[in-house]
Amino acid sequence: MVATKPMLHRAEVEHWVRQAVYQRLGKPMPRSAGAPNPLVVNVSARHCHLTAEAVEILFGKGHKLTPFKALYQEGQFAAAETITLIGPRSRVISNLRILGPCRTLNQVELAYTDAVALGFDIPMRLSGNIEGTTGAMLMGPAGFFEMPQGVIRALRHVHMHPDDAAFYGVKNADEMKLKIGGPCALTLDKLLVRVDKSFKLEVHIDTDEGNACNLQPDTPCELIK
């Protein structure tokens, strides 16, 4: 049997594209010298996390999520399955992607413009902090599932391995800044730090934030304490 090399994730490919562009321009990558890992910045589009129970209600008894595309964080994936989110006044978002694996709570993450279009008034929250948030109706091919709460706009955040946290001099729940270059340069404050041994260095911003800075594969980004 011939051994095959594992395929690079899109985020890693984009990092090497940025590096090649900067080498061609004769400029250093906008990343702190000596950093243990390259910085990856990804736009997290609207999506949902579901419990196994909710998946069965929406897709049928015994249904399991089907991995469609691996995400940058180990073990996480975008599922082949999508649902319809029904908002106030019967406004809907179709083909809302489910991210797997299943979790212990149900949560929908939207950008601010998504919420406005649907008629939702949603808070900005850390993922998993859904107490007191608004709910929604979800529709799948096998039925409806009513979420009593769980619709949020996720706080912008950075996933870090402890080695990354030590390099940047931060700890879990600290805040940093993300400096984004390019023609639409801006700096995002209050970037929440999340540290775990299983994490790879990655920033998540939502589509509104990504559009505001026109984030591209070759856009220079830098973490600032």
N, C-alpha and C positions, 0 to 999 in steps of 0.2 A: 504494500500500500504506500502511495506517495503522500508524504506529509504536506499539508497545505497551511499557508500562513493565515492567521485570523484577519478578517477584513477590518480596515480602520473605520471608526465611527466618523460620520460627517463632520462633527465638531473638530475632530483631530485633523481631518483633511483641510478644513478651513484655517486651522492654526498654521499648517505648513504652507498654505497659500499666502497667508499674511507674511510669514517669514520670508518666502521667496520674493514677494513684492518689495519688502524692505531691503533685502540683500541687493536686488536689482537697482534700487534707488541709492544704495550705498549708505543706508541709515540703519541704526540699531533698532531692534524690536523694542517697542515701548513697554518693557517689562523689567522689573527690578533685577539687577545683576545677582546671580547666585540663587534665584528662586528655585525651589526643588521641582516645581512642575509648571508647565505652560498654563497661562490663564485662558480659559474658554468662556465666552459669553454667549448665551443662547436666549432667544426669545421664546417664552413659554406661551403658546397660543391657548385659547380657551379649551378647557377639558374638564373631565370629572373623574373622581375616584369613587369606587363602589364597593360595598360589602358583597360577600358571596351570596347572601340572601337576596339582595337587590338584583344581582345579575340573574338569578334564577327566576325572579318575578318578571323581569323584563324580557328574558330570552328563553325561558322554559326550564322545567325541572332538570337538574343535573348539568346545566350548561356551564362550561368553563371558558374563561377568556382565551382568545386565540392570539398569541403574539404576532404582531404585524411588522413592527420595527423596533429594534433595540434603542433605548435611550442612553445618554452618556453615563449616567450613574449605573453601576453594576446591578444587574438583576431587574432593572426597571424597563418597561416596554410600553409602546403604544399598541393598543389592541386593535384587531381587525374590526371589532364591534363598535358601532356608534349608536347614539340614541337621539331623540328629539327632546329638547328642553322647552317646556311651555311656561311662559312668563305671565305677568299680569295682563289683563285685557286680551288674553289668548294669543299674544305675540309669541313666536317660536324661533328657536335656532335648531336647524336640522343638522344631522351628521356631527353631533358633538362627540368628540373622540373620548373613549375610555382609556385611562392609563392603568396598567397593571404592575404588579399583581394586586389582587383584592386587598382591601384594607378593613379596619375595624369600624370605620364610620363612612358615611356618604358625604361627599363634598363636591361642589361645582365651583370652578375658578374661572372668573370672567375678567376681562378688561373693563375699564370704566365706560368706554363707548358701547360695549356689548350690553352692559347693564342699562344704560340710557335707552338704547334701542328696544330692549325688552320691557322697560318700565319698572325695573328693579331699583331699589335704593340699598346698596350693599356697602358694608364696611371694608376697610383694608385690614386684613388679619394674617397672622402667622398660620400656615397650613396646620390644620387640626384643631385650631381654636375657633369653634363654630358656635359656642354658647351664645344664645340671644340673636343669632343671625336669621335672615329670612329664609323661607323654604321655597320649594318649587315642585312642579309635577314633571315627572320624566316618563317618556313613552318609548317602549321598545316593541319589537315584533310580536311578543307574546303577552303584552299587557302594560299596565300603568303602575308606576311606583311614586307615591307621594313622599317627598322629603319634608319633614316638619321644619328643618333648619339646615344650613350648610352652604348657602350661596355667598361667596366672598370674592373680593379682589385680593389676591395673594400679595403679601409684602415682598418687595424686591429683596433678594437674598443671595448669599454666596455659600456654596457647599465647600467645605475644607477638610482635608486630612489633618490630623494633629501636626504633621511636619510643616504643612502650609501655614497653619495658625502660629506655630513657633517662629517661622520666618517673618511673617508680617507683624508679629507682636500683638496678637489678639487672642481672645478666648470666645467660647460659645456664648451667644446672645449679645456680643459687642456689636457696634455699628461701624461701618467703613463708608468710603466714598468710591464711586466708580467714575473715573475720568474717561470720557469717550471723545475721540478725535474725529477728524474728517470735516467735510463742509458743514455739517450740522452739529458741530461739537457742543457737548454739554457735560455737566457733572451731576450725577445722581447722588444725593445725600441719603442718609439713613438706610444704608444697605446692611441688612441683618446678617450676622455671621452665624453659620451653623456648622459645628465641628463634630466629626465622627470618623472612626477608623475606616469605615467602609466608603467614605466619600472621596470623590475625585474633584479637583479644583474646578468649580464651575459657577458662574453667575447666572441667575435666572431673572429676566425682566419680562414684563408683559408686552403685548403687541402695541399698546399705546406708547409705551416707553421706547420700544424698538423703532417704531415709525417716527417718533419725535427726533431721533438722532440718525435716522436712515442707516441703521446698522447693517453692514455688509461684511462678507468674509475677510476683506482686507482693512476693515476699520480698526484703528489702533485703540486699545483699551488698557487701562491701568488701575490697579487697586491702590487706594490711598487710605492710610490709617487716620 
